[in-house]
Amino acid sequence: MHTTRAFAPSLKAAGERGRFALVSSSVVGKPSAGNAAYAATKAAAEAWTLTLAHELAETGGTANVAVVNAIVTPQMRADNPDKAYKTFTDVEEIAEALVFLCSDAARKMNGQRLHLHSA
């Protein structure tokens, strides 16, 4: 919250080039007793991002959310080559999505949740 507030004036001043992207979790939509605090924290961060999206809309800037189940790295795959990681999102996919969200191609995408995971 404090970081986005600190950067909000610069994002607004950047106009159509102002971009903010948050990586969040799919648990926001399906919390359980074991992850309720984590889900609530992620939900709050998403709500804050959507508020920023509303503020940036006046300037042409954007704020969006990339949603993942869990993150898998090349090192994790190397350490556990037999594990499928079926519901995980590769860090490379997250990086590509963030590059897209910060690009001109996503200039009309504001206040959205981009799902980068399988069910």
Secondary structure as the mmCIF struct_conf table of DSSP 4:
data_model
#
loop_
_struct_conf.conf_type_id
_struct_conf.id
_struct_conf.beg_label_comp_id
_struct_conf.beg_label_asym_id
_struct_conf.beg_label_seq_id
_struct_conf.end_label_comp_id
_struct_conf.end_label_asym_id
_struct_conf.end_label_seq_id
HELX_RH_AL_P HELX_RH_AL_P1 HIS A 2 ALA A 13
TURN_TY1_P TURN_TY1_P1 ALA A 14 ALA A 14
HELX_RH_3T_P HELX_RH_3T_P1 GLY A 15 ARG A 17
STRN STRN1 ARG A 19 SER A 25
HELX_RH_3T_P HELX_RH_3T_P2 SER A 26 GLY A 29
BEND BEND1 LYS A 30 LYS A 30
TURN_TY1_P TURN_TY1_P2 ALA A 33 ASN A 35
HELX_RH_AL_P HELX_RH_AL_P2 ALA A 36 ALA A 57
TURN_TY1_P TURN_TY1_P3 GLU A 58 GLY A 60
STRN STRN2 THR A 62 VAL A 68
BEND BEND2 ASN A 69 ASN A 69
STRN STRN3 ALA A 70 VAL A 72
HELX_RH_AL_P HELX_RH_AL_P3 PRO A 74 ASP A 79
TURN_TY1_P TURN_TY1_P4 PRO A 81 ASP A 82
TURN_TY1_P TURN_TY1_P5 LYS A 86 THR A 87
STRN STRN4 PHE A 88 ASP A 90
HELX_RH_AL_P HELX_RH_AL_P4 VAL A 91 LEU A 101
TURN_TY1_P TURN_TY1_P6 CYS A 102 CYS A 102
BEND BEND3 SER A 103 SER A 103
HELX_RH_3T_P HELX_RH_3T_P3 ASP A 104 ALA A 106
TURN_TY1_P TURN_TY1_P7 ARG A 107 LYS A 108
BEND BEND4 GLY A 111 GLY A 111
STRN STRN5 ARG A 113 HIS A 115
BEND BEND5 HIS A 117 HIS A 117
#
